[in-house]
Amino acid sequence: MKTVRIVIVGDVQGVNFRSFVKKNADKLRLTGWVKNTNLGLEAMFQGEDKNVDMMLRLCWEGPLLSEVKDIKTFEKIYDASLGSFQIK
């Protein structure tokens, strides 16, 4: 089980990035959340290692109109309070 918090920097707001993340997180059976911040987009992913790694790769691609410039990744400890995946 892997848990990461990420900050995605670039042109990631106003391009349906949060919906893109939610749709893919649900497909990969991840728990956590995604939200807009003043830095860009922030998300927390928790699930099987390979699924979290796939989600990180998908975040680099992003939806069609996005342009990801950087993703800062922070390993976290398992959080049992994370239920389904939510857009905040």
Contact map, one row per residue, 1 for C-alpha under 8 A:
1110000000000000000000000000000000000000000001111000000000000000000000000000010000000000
1111000000000000000000000000000000000000000011111001000000000000000000000001110000000000
1111100000000000000000000000000000000000000111100001000000000000000000000011111000000000
0111110000000000000000000000000000000000000111000001000000000000000000001111000000000000
0011111000000000000000000000000000000000011110000000000000000000000000001111000000000000
0001111100000000000000000000000000000000011100000000000000000000000000111100000000000000
0000111110000000000000000000000000000011111000000000000000000000000000111000000000000000
0000011111010000000000000000000000000011110000000000000000100000000111110000000000000000
0000001111110000000000000000000000000011100000000000000000000000000111100000000000000000
0000000111110000000000000000000000000001000000000000000000000000011111000000000000000000
0000000011111000000000000000000000000001000000000000000000000000011110000000000000000000
0000000111111111100000000000000000000001100000000000000000000000011100000000000000000000
0000000000111111100000000000000000010001100000000000000000000000010000000000000000000000
0000000000011111100000000000000000000000000000000000000000000000000000000000000000000000
0000000000011111100000000000000000000000000000000000000000000011110000000000000000000000
0000000000011111111100000000000000000000000000000000000000000010000000000000000000000000
0000000000011111111110000000000000000000000000000000000000000110010000000000000000000000
0000000000000001111111000000000001110000100000000000000000000000000000000000000000000010
0000000000000001111111100000000000000000000000000000000000000000000000000000000000000010
0000000000000001111111110000000000000000000000000000000000000110000000000000000000000000
0000000000000000111111111000000001000000000000000000001000100000000000000000000000000000
0000000000000000011111111100000011000000000000000000000000000000000000000000000000001110
0000000000000000001111111110000000000000000000000000000000000000000000000000000000000000
0000000000000000000111111111000000000000000000000000001000000000000000000000000000000000
0000000000000000000011111111111000000000000010000000001000000000000000000000000000001000
0000000000000000000001111111111000000000000000000000000000000000000000000000000000001000
0000000000000000000000111111110000000000000000000000000000000000000000000000000000000000
0000000000000000000000011111110000000000000000000011001000000000000000000000000000000000
0000000000000000000000001111111000000000000000100010000000000000000000000000000000000000
0000000000000000000000001111111100000000000011110011000000000000000000000000000000011000
0000000000000000000000001100111110000000000111100000000000000000000000000000000001111100
0000000000000000000000000000011111000000001111000000000000000000000000000000000001111100
0000000000000000000001000000001111100000001110000000000000000000000000000000000000001111
0000000000000000010011000000000111110000111100000000000000000000000000000000000000000111
0000000000000000010000000000000011111000111000000000000000000000000000000000000000000011
0000000000001000010000000000000001111101110000000000000000000000000000000000000000000001
0000000000000000000000000000000000111111110000000000000000000000000000000000000000000000
0000000000000000000000000000000000011111000000000000000000000000000000000000000000000000
0000001110000000000000000000000000001111100000000000000000000000000000000000000000000000
0000001111111000000000000000000000011111110000000000000000000000000000000000000000000000
0000001110011000010000000000000001111011111000000000000000000000000000000000000000000000
0000111100000000000000000000000001111001111100000000000000000000000000000000000000000000
0000111000000000000000000000000111100000111110000000000000000000000000000000000000000000
0011110000000000000000000000001111000000011111000000000000000000000000000000000000000000
0111100000000000000000001000011110000000001111100001000000000000000000000000000000000000
1111000000000000000000000000011100000000000111110001000000000000000000000000010001000000
1110000000000000000000000000111000000000000011111011000000000000000000000000000000000000
1100000000000000000000000000010000000000000001111111000000000000000000000000000000000000
1100000000000000000000000000000000000000000000111111100000000000000000000000000000000000
0000000000000000000000000000000000000000000000011111110000000000000000000000000000000000
0000000000000000000000000001110000000000000000111111111000000000000000000000000000000000
0111000000000000000000000001010000000000000011111111111100000000000000000000000000000000
0000000000000000000000000000000000000000000000001111111110000000000000000000000000000000
0000000000000000000000000000000000000000000000000111111111000000000000000000000000000000
0000000000000000000010011001000000000000000000000011111111100000000000000000000000000000
0000000000000000000000000000000000000000000000000001111111110000000000000000000000000000
0000000000000000000000000000000000000000000000000000111111111000000000000000000000000000
0000000000000000000000000000000000000000000000000000011111111100000000000000000000000000
0000000100000000000010000000000000000000000000000000001111111100000100000000000000000000
0000000000000000000000000000000000000000000000000000000111111100000100100000000000000000
0000000000000000000000000000000000000000000000000000000011111110000100000000000000000000
0000000000000000100100000000000000000000000000000000000001111111011100000000000000000000
0000000000000011100100000000000000000000000000000000000000001111110000000000000000000000
0000000000000010000000000000000000000000000000000000000000000111110000000000000000000000
0000000000000010000000000000000000000000000000000000000000000011111000000000000000000000
0000000001111010100000000000000000000000000000000000000000000111111100000000000000000000
0000000001110000000000000000000000000000000000000000000000000100111110000000000000000000
0000000111110000000000000000000000000000000000000000000000111100011111100000000000000000
0000000111100000000000000000000000000000000000000000000000000000001111100000000000000000
0000000111000000000000000000000000000000000000000000000000000000000111110000000000000000
0000011110000000000000000000000000000000000000000000000000010000000111111000000000000000
0000011100000000000000000000000000000000000000000000000000000000000001111100000000000000
0001111000000000000000000000000000000000000000000000000000000000000000111110000000000000
0001110000000000000000000000000000000000000000000000000000000000000000011111000000000000
0011100000000000000000000000000000000000000000000000000000000000000000001111100000000000
0111100000000000000000000000000000000000000000000000000000000000000000000111110000000000
0110000000000000000000000000000000000000000000000000000000000000000000000011111000000000
1110000000000000000000000000000000000000000001000000000000000000000000000001111100000000
0010000000000000000000000000000000000000000000000000000000000000000000000000111111000000
0000000000000000000000000000000000000000000000000000000000000000000000000000011111100000
0000000000000000000000000000000000000000000000000000000000000000000000000000001111100000
0000000000000000000000000000001100000000000001000000000000000000000000000000001111111000
0000000000000000000000000000001100000000000000000000000000000000000000000000000111111000
0000000000000000000000000000011100000000000000000000000000000000000000000000000001111100
0000000000000000000001001100011110000000000000000000000000000000000000000000000001111110
0000000000000000000001000000001111000000000000000000000000000000000000000000000000011111
0000000000000000011001000000000011100000000000000000000000000000000000000000000000001111
0000000000000000000000000000000011110000000000000000000000000000000000000000000000000111
